[in-house]
Amino acid sequence: MIASIPSTKPESQRFQQLRELLDERIVFLDGAMGTMIQRHKLDEEAFRGERFKDHSVDLKGNNDLLSLTRPDIIEAIHRQYLEAGSDIIETNTFSSTTIAQADYGLESIAYELNKASAELARRVADEVMEKNPERTCFVAGGLGPTNKTASMSPDVNDPGYRAVSFGDLVDAYYEAAKGLVEGGADILLPETTFDTLNIKAALYGIERLQDELPERIPVMISFTITDASGRTLSGQTVEAFWNSVRHAQPISVGINCALGAKEMRPYMEELARIADCYTSCYPNAGLPNPLSETGYDETPEITSGALEDYASSGFINVVGGCCGTTPEHIAAIVQRVSNFSPRAPSKPSRALRLSGLEALNVEEKDAPFLMVGERTNVMGSPRFRKLIKNGDFEKALDIARQQVENGANLIDVNFDEGLLDSEACMERFLNLVAAEPDIVRVPVMIDSSKWSVIEVGLRC
């Protein structure tokens, strides 16, 4: 259920148009929605509108709700970005999942938010194209990361606890994606990914939707590097992340948010080297600065200068802005980047590409001898079996850690024993392993003779 293979359905006409445009030139995304909304200094009443005036929870700050209560503001922002030169505008749906809207008690309108936001963006894009027949404008359905993480515990006293399940995320993303597509989105864009397991749920939910559609629509993936370590919040390197999601065959993969373009450069350089699809980048306008007008340091000239370097270095196919960027930033980026040729997707050698927190690539030619740690297998280790039967998962983790320290390239995890609840053991152990960077830096081999156990493991 997890590693679903994209279907062989034909690409939609808009998919083909986007591919042709990406082959022809660098394509431009829009900038920040939240930054532009903040300029309006809206109060609680503006967010509520007439429809939600008696809602029991404060709604100020729920920017996605403005697609229903102040569509005039959102429409104007979309139009400003298109006038600045954006080829793709994102829907106002960063938090439009049942999971994120639960903070406001508005889970029930998640589908409506996505559909209405897509319809609004679609209308603006179509109006711009009608006035400018030479332009092709696309609507990307934005799918934010939600406010919960599937691979980390919010409870420091229980590293095996999860506040959200993989299945819950799949259902939330499927519903959101369905609303976006039915509202007229040309592209689906799961973005600002800080936890790879979250985006794998998003990709599975999207693939479930693709199975219902007559034609495939393009999927763009964008993740975020949280600091100078060059890793996502859940700990993966750039290459490990790409190894984890490349099976979804997105039209592009990229990095957005968290850092400014200067800080992001080495990570975009690495991604451009390894990705066999198009690449995207939409950075913040530098680092946060509460004293500046946009809340961020960089002027349009600074941000566009940094991204001009990306274009001249051959790193990018799609470029735009994230937090702190404005139509002025996008106009400057368009002006300075338009003359450069788009990046050609890489052609990596044939290899088995695996990932823990770090990548493990086994080249087809001259493949090395790999060591599989099998002591975390109840069938192969009496000590491990005894610890699991006694419920001593902490000491069982020590066995996994020792295998990695002794040079195992990946670890085999198996709970096929008649007296064990194999599914429960697999879930508990893998959730605990995910909290141990010195173990999970290597890939995990999920081993069982029962599909139900394998599926539980894949969901972790």
N, C-alpha and C positions, 0 to 999 in steps of 0.2 A: 504493500500500500504506500510505502514512503518514496522509493526511488522509481516513481512512475516515469515511463518513457514518453516524450512528446509524440502525439499522434501524427499520422502522415496526411492529415487533412490539408487541402490547399490553403495557401495564404490568402488573406483578404486583400482586396484591391488597395486599401490604405496601407497594409503591410508592405506590399510591393512598392508603393509610392515612397514610403519611408526608406526602404532599402536603397532605392534608386537615388534619393536625395543624399543619403549617407555616403554612397559611393562617389557622388559628384562633389560634395563640399562639406565643410564643418557645419553642423546643425546647431541652432541656438535654442536653449531652454529659457524659461522665464527666471525671475528672481523670487525673493521671499514674499510670501503672502502675509504672514504675521507682522512683518515690519511695516508693510503698507497699511494694514488694518490699524495698527497702533497710532498712526498719524491722525486718525479720526477721533481719538480720545473718547471712545464710546462708553456710556454708562450702563448700569444693569438693565435699565428699561429698554435700551436699544437692542441688547441681546435677547431679551424676552419677547419683544414685539407684543402683538395682541394675543397671538395664539398661546404663548407660554407665560402670560402675565401672572397667573396664579400657581405656577410651578413651585414645588416645595423646596427646591435646591437652588442656590445661587448659580446663575448662568454666565455671569461676566467672565470672559476669558475663553469661553467655548466658541472659538472663532468659526468652526465649521457650521455652527447653528445660524450664522449670518447669511448663509446661502438661502435660508428660509425666511428669516426675519428682516434682513437688509440686503436683498439681492442686488440692489442698485450699487452698493459699495463694492461688492465682489465683482460685479460686471464691469465696473469702471476700472478696477485693478487689472483684470484680464486684458481689457482694451489697451491700457497704458503699456503693458508688457508687449503686446503684439505691435503696437506703434513704435516701440523701441527696437523692434527687429527680431523678437522671439518667433521661432518656427513652431515651437511646442509650448503650450501653456498647461500647467497642472491644475487639476480640480482642487477646490478648497475642501479637501477631505482627509487631512493628515490624521485626524482623530475620529474618523467616522466608522469605527467598528463598535460592535456591541461591547467589547471589552473596555475600550477607552471611554465610550459614552456612559458607562456605568458610574463613573465619577460624578456625573450630572443627573443620574437617574433617568437617562434618555436612551437606554438600550433599544427600546421598541421602535425608534425612528432611524436606526442606523441605515437600513436599506434606503429609506426615503431620502436621507441626507446625501447618500452617494448618487442616487439617480437624479435628484434635483440639482446637485452641484455639477454633474456632468452635462445635464441639459443646459444649464446656464453658460458654462464654458463653450459648449458646442454652438450655442446661438451666437455668441460673440465671435468665435472663430469663423463661422459661416458668413457673418456680416462683413468681416474684414476681407475675406476672400471674394465676396461678391463685389466689393468696391475696388479690389485689387486682383483682377483675374490671373495675374502672373504669379501670385503667391499661393503656396500650399501650406496651410496651417493645421497642426495636429493638436488633439486634446489627449493628454496623458492622465489617466485615472490614478491619482496618488493614493498609495496604501502605506500609512505610517506603521511604525514598529510596534504599536500598542504601548501601554505603560506597564506591561508585565513581561517577565523573562522566563522562557521555558527550560533553560539549562542552568539556572542559578537559583539558589534559595534566598528569599528575603529574610529568613530567620537564621541569625548567626548561630543559634543553639541547635539547629537541625539542618545541616547541609543537604540532607536528602529530600527536604520538603520542597514542593513546587506550588506557587500560587495560581498557576494556570497549566492546563494540560495541552498536549499537542493537538488532541482532538478538538478542544475548545477553540484553539487558534485557527485550525483548519476551517471550522464552521463559520467563524467570524470573518475570515478573509474571503471565503466563498461568497457569503452574503454581500459583503462590500463590493467585491469584484463584479458580481451579478448586477448590482445597482448601477455601477459605473458603466458597464457595457450597454445595459439597456437604456442608459441616459445618453449614450452617444460617444463614449470615449473610444479613441482609435488605438490606444496603447494602455497597458497596465504597468504601473511603476511602483513596485514595493521598494521603499526607500528608507534611508537613515537607519539601516539595519545595524543593531549593536549586538545581536544574538543570532548566530547562524541557525539555531534550531527554530527560532521564530520565522525566519525567512523560508526555511524548508517547509514549514507549515503553510506559509503564504503561497509558495510555489505549488504545493500539492492542492490547496484550495483552488488556485487558478487553473491547474490542470483538470481538476474535476469540472470546472466551468467550461473549459475548452472542449471537453468531450461532448458537451451539450450544444455547442455552436456549430453552424454549418461550415465555417471557415476559421482558421487560426488567426488570432490577433497577436501582435508583437508584445513581448514582455521585456522591459528594461529592469535591471537589478542595480540598486545603489546601496552601498554599505558605508559605515562610518568608522574611521580610525579615531579612537577617543583621546589619544595623547601621543607624546613623542616616542613611545615604545613601539609604535607601528603595528599595534594589535587592536582588534575589536574589543568591546567591553567584556565579552565572554572569552577573550584570550587568544583568538586565532590571528595568525599572520595573514598577510595579503594572499600569498599563494595557497595557504591552507583553506582560506575562505573560498577561493576560486575552485579548488579541487572539490569542495563540498557542494557546490551549486551548479557546476558546469553541465551536469547531466540534463538540466532544464532547458538547455540550448536557448538562452536569451538572445535577443538581438543586440543587446549591449550590457556591459557591466561597468560600474564606476564607483566613485567615492564622492560623498557629499557631507556637508555639515561638519561640526566639531572643530575643525582646524581651518585656517586661512590657506590660500593657495601656496604661499611660500613654505609653510610647514608641511603641506601635503605632498610636495614635489617628489621626494624619493619613493613614496608609496604609489603615486600615479605612474612613475617611471617603471616600477616593477610590474604593475598591472598591465601597462602597455606592452611590456616585453612578453608576458605569458598568455594573455587573453586572445583566443582565436575567434573573437567576435569584435564588434565595435566597442569603444570605451567612452565613458562619460565622466565629467567632473563638474560639480557645482559646489564650490567652497563657500564658507562664510566670508563675510567682509572683514577678514582678520579676526582678532581676538575681541572678546566683549569689553565694552567701555561705556558704563552707564552715563557718562557725561556727554557722549556724542549724540547727534540727532537721531541716528539709526540704532544706537546701542552698540555699535561696533566701530573699530578703529579706521578701517580702510575707506578711502575715497574711491570713486569710480576709476580715477586714473591709476591708483595703486593696484586695485584688483585686476583691472584690464591689462596692466603691464605684466603682472605675474602670469596671467593666463596666455598672454602673447608668447611668453617664454615656453609654455606648454605646447602651444601650436607650432612654434618654430622647431621644437624638439621632437615633434611627431608623436605626442602622447595621446591626442584626443580626437574624437569624432563628434561628440556632443558636449556642449559647454554652456554653463549658465551660472546662477548664483543661488546661495542658500541664505541663512540668517544674516540680516543686516544689509542685504543687497536690495536695490531699487531699480526702477526703470532706467534711471540715469546710469547705474552700473551696467545694465544689460546693453544699453546703447553704446557705451564706451567699449565693452567687450566685442560687440559686433564690429565696430569700427576698426579695432586693432587686430582682430583675429581673422576677418573675412578673407584676407589675401593669401592665407596659408592653405596648403593642401591637407586633406584629411589623412589621418593615420591609416595605414593598411593593416588589417588584422594579422596577428602573428600566425606562423605555421609551426607549432611545436612538434617535436618528434613523437612517434608512437610510444606510449608508456602507460603503465598502470599508475594512476594518480590517486593516492589516498590522503587522508588527513586526520590528524588529531588536532591539537592546537598548532602543530607544525606540519608541513607537507612531507609526504613520503612518496617519491617518484621512482618507479622501477622501470628503467628504460628497456624497450623491447630488445635492443642490441646490447650484448654484454651485461645482461641482468645479473645483479649481485646475489649472493646467497643471503637469504633473509632468516632471521631468527624469530620464531613465534613463541611468546611466553605462554606455556600451557599449564602453569601452576594455578591459574584462576579458573580451573575446570574441575568440577566435583568428581568427574570420572577419572581424572588423571592425578589428582592430589588428595590423598587421605587427610592431610592436615587442613587443606582448604575446605574439604567437605565437612569435617568436624566443626570448624569454626562457623560455617554457615548454618549447620544444624543447631548449633548452640546460640545462634543469633548474634554472634560476635563479628559484625561487619567491619568494625574498626580494625581489628587485627587481620581480617581478611584483606583489607586494603594494603596492609604492610607487605603482603605477599605480592600483590600487583606492583607496588612501588619497587620492591627488591628486583623483580624481573626486569623492569625498565632500567634500573641502575646497573644491572648486570649486562645490559646491551640488547635486550629484546627490541626488535623493530616494531612489533605490534603485539598486543596481548589477546589471547583467546579466552572468552568468558562463556562458561557453560554451567547450567544448573539442572541438567537432566538426571534427576534422582527421584525414585518413586515416593520417598517420604517428604519431599520438599514441594512447596507451592512455587513451582519454577517461575511462573510469570511474576509473582510478587518479589521473589528473590532477584530476578533480573532487573526489574525496575528500581528496587532499592539500591542494589549494588552499583548500577550504572549512574544513578543520580548522585551517589556518593563519589564515584570515580570522577564525575564531571567537576567536582569541587576541589580536585587535587591536581594542580597544574603539572606537577612532576610525574604524574602517571599519565594523564590524558593528553600529554604532548604527543604521544604516539597513537596511531589508529587502534581501534578496538574491533576485534573479530567476534561478531555475535554468533554463537555456536549452539545449535539445538536441533533435535530431530522433530520438534513440534513447531508448526508455523505460528501458533499463537504466542509462543515464547519469543520467536524471532521478531514478530510484529511489535511486541511490547518493547523489545530492545531497540528496534529502529525508531520507535516513538521517543526514545530517550536521547 
